[in-house]
Amino acid sequence: MPIAHSLSKVTKNLSKAKSAGSMHIKGRKFKQLNRATVRDKKLQQRKLDSIEKKSNELVIVSYIHTQIENETQPSYTLEEIKGFIESFIDEDREKLSEMEKEHRKGRPISTKQKILQEKIKHEEHMFETGYKVPDLSDEETVKRLRNWNGTTGATTGFKFIHVSKQMTNLPSTNVEVEMK
């Protein structure tokens, strides 16, 4: 199996070839260029998906950061963590209710309103199945979250747990604690 090269390397090698000006559609060089292009597009799409996923995860972390930033409490209970998640979802619910009040009868709902409805639905589903949030029962994680600069790289020092609506107690430190 041939070694996969980046698109830039393939185009560079093809431009050096003697017959760089003419390339047959069924030729080996054309197929090589096509494979490299498809591979490059896949990599770019994966990168964008990864960035979007990380930014979606950071939204709840930044919200909790703003909530605990000026407090002095060393750690939080499960109910307080659930309260942070509920208030995070409630912010979007309030925005949606304001949009619904401004909505005129007989008019179709706006795209922003549809997106917000889907976002709320997704957030509620995430809360039912388990929201990935920093472990606020750990004093070190709380301290690091208060000093957090808002970047993705700085979250590697946080301990994360999955908190769902049905949880009755926090997971022990050995079981479901996950380092990002």
NUNUMAR-662881 format. One line per field, with one value per residue (C-alpha): residue number from 0; y, x, z. Coordinates in steps of 0.001 Angstrom, whole numbers, plus 524288, in hexadecimal, padded with zeros to 5 digits. Layout:
residues N
k: NUM  ... .
y: Y  ... .
x: X  ... .
z: Z  ... .
//
This chain:
residues 180
k: 0  1  2  3  4  5  6  7  8  9  10  11  12  13  14  15  16  17  18  19  20  21  22  23  24  25  26  27  28  29  30  31  32  33  34  35  36  37  38  39  40  41  42  43  44  45  46  47  48  49  50  51  52  53  54  55  56  57  58  59  60  61  62  63  64  65  66  67  68  69  70  71  72  73  74  75  76  77  78  79  80  81  82  83  84  85  86  87  88  89  90  91  92  93  94  95  96  97  98  99  100  101  102  103  104  105  106  107  108  109  110  111  112  113  114  115  116  117  118  119  120  121  122  123  124  125  126  127  128  129  130  131  132  133  134  135  136  137  138  139  140  141  142  143  144  145  146  147  148  149  150  151  152  153  154  155  156  157  158  159  160  161  162  163  164  165  166  167  168  169  170  171  172  173  174  175  176  177  178  179 .
y: 80000  80D42  8172C  821D1  82F54  83C93  843FF  84DF7  84362  83C67  848FC  84C6E  83F38  83FFF  84D89  8488D  83DF7  83F71  83EF6  84827  84F80  843CC  83A3C  82FA8  82DBA  81F1D  82099  81CBE  82AC3  82FBA  824F2  827D8  83649  832FC  829F6  8345F  83E98  835E2  8325B  840B9  8442C  8393A  83DE7  84BF1  8478C  83F64  84AEE  853F1  849D3  84863  8571B  8587B  84D70  85382  860ED  85B0B  8547D  86135  868AA  86216  862FC  8719C  8736D  86C5A  8743C  880FE  87BC8  877DE  881E0  88B72  881AB  87C42  86EFF  86470  859C4  85742  84C8D  844CC  84CC2  85975  85403  84FF1  85DA9  86380  85AD1  85E23  86CAE  86B06  864DB  86EE1  87A0D  87485  871E9  88042  8848D  87B94  880D1  88EC3  88AD7  88480  890F7  8990F  88F5F  8949F  88C0A  88632  8872D  87B74  87A15  87F9C  8777D  87CA2  877DE  86A5E  8695D  86D80  86375  858C9  85D7C  85CD8  84F6A  84AC9  850B8  84A22  83D2C  83EFD  84192  8353F  82CD5  833B5  840FA  84126  84BA9  84E91  8472C  8523B  84914  848F1  854F2  854F9  854FE  86035  867F5  8656D  868ED  875F3  878FC  873DA  87CA4  87793  86F5B  86133  85D74  86240  8589D  84D1D  84F73  84E0D  84194  83F47  83784  83444  839E1  835AC  839DF  82CA8  82C10  82B35  82B9D  82F84  824D2  820CD  825FC  818BA  8155B  81F1D  82A2C  82D57  835CF  83CF0 .
x: 80000  80597  80916  7FEE6  80451  7FE98  7F832  80320  80D6D  805E2  803DA  8122E  8167F  80D04  81199  81F9C  81BB9  81F84  81191  80C12  803B2  7FBF4  7F559  7EC40  7DF83  7E1BF  7F03A  7F7B0  7FBBC  7EDCB  7E8ED  7F3FD  7F053  7E1FE  7E4BC  7ED32  7E289  7D817  7E130  7E411  7D587  7D2BC  7DD91  7D8B9  7CAD1  7CF6A  7D725  7CB4E  7C29F  7CC80  7CD85  7BEB3  7BD51  7C789  7C142  7B3EA  7B9C6  7C046  7B36F  7AEBF  7BC60  7BD20  7AF6B  7B30F  7BFB2  7B7F3  7AEF7  7B9B3  7C40E  7C156  7BD16  7C5D2  7BF68  7CA12  7C177  7B369  7A967  7A285  79618  79D9F  7A3EF  7968D  791D3  79C9F  7989A  78A28  78D0A  79560  789D1  78061  787E9  7849F  776A1  77546  77AAF  770EA  76578  76967  769EC  75C86  756F3  75C4B  7572D  74BD7  73FF9  73E7B  74CF6  7560C  75FDB  76D44  7794E  77F81  773C8  7746B  782E9  780AD  775D1  77EC5  789BC  780FF  77C26  78A3B  78E67  78314  78687  794AC  79050  787F6  79320  79E61  7A4C0  7B38D  7B743  7C303  7C2D0  7BF3C  7BFB7  7CE85  7D4C6  7E067  7D782  7CF83  7DBF4  7E0B4  7D36C  7D36E  7E0E4  7DD44  7E0FB  7D659  7DEB2  7DCEA  7EAA2  7E8BB  7DD90  7E6F3  7E951  7DAE2  7D4A2  7C805  7BC0F  7AF63  7A3E3  79622  788FB  7867D  7936A  7921A  7A061  7AD56  7B5E4  7C170  7CEBF  7D308  7C72B  7C1DF  7CB97  7D164  7DD09  7DAFF .
z: 80000  7FC66  806C6  80876  805F8  8088A  7FD81  7FCF6  7FBA5  7F0DC  7E928  7EAE2  7E5B6  7DA52  7D692  7D5D4  7CC29  7BDEE  7B90A  7C368  7B9A7  7B4DA  7BDD6  7B8F9  7C073  7C1E2  7C463  7D07E  7D3D0  7D2EE  7DBFD  7E564  7E5A1  7E760  7F2FB  7F95E  7F78D  7FD84  808CC  80B51  80B7D  81531  81E2F  81DA0  820BA  82C4E  8315D  83055  83708  84202  843E7  84414  84DFA  856E0  85609  8594F  86535  86953  86991  8761F  87C0B  87973  87F04  88B92  88BF5  88BF0  89698  8A027  89C7A  8A782  8B1DE  8BC8D  8BE93  8BD9E  8B7AD  8B3A2  8B5A9  8AB18  8ACD6  8AAD6  89E8E  89984  89CC6  8944B  888EE  88AC6  88B13  87ECA  877BA  87DA1  8773B  869E2  86E21  871E1  864AF  85DF9  865E1  86248  853FA  85515  85B28  84FDA  845C7  83DD6  83BB7  82E4D  82B53  82A87  8356F  832A3  8300E  83C93  8443A  83DE2  840DB  84EF1  8507F  84B60  8542F  86038  85C3F  85AB7  867C5  86ECF  8686F  86C86  87A7E  87A56  8753F  87C24  87A74  87A8B  8845F  88CFD  899D9  8A320  8AED2  8AD2A  8B366  8AA0F  89E17  8A3D3  8A631  89851  892AC  899CA  89424  88697  87B1C  871F0  868D5  86519  8691F  876F5  87917  87945  887B0  88B11  88FB1  8884C  88C50  88578  88CF9  8897E  88EAD  89546  89CB4  8AB68  8AF50  8A968  8A3B6  8ABF4  8A810  8A2B1  89A7C  89092  891F0  884CD  881B3  874F8 .
//
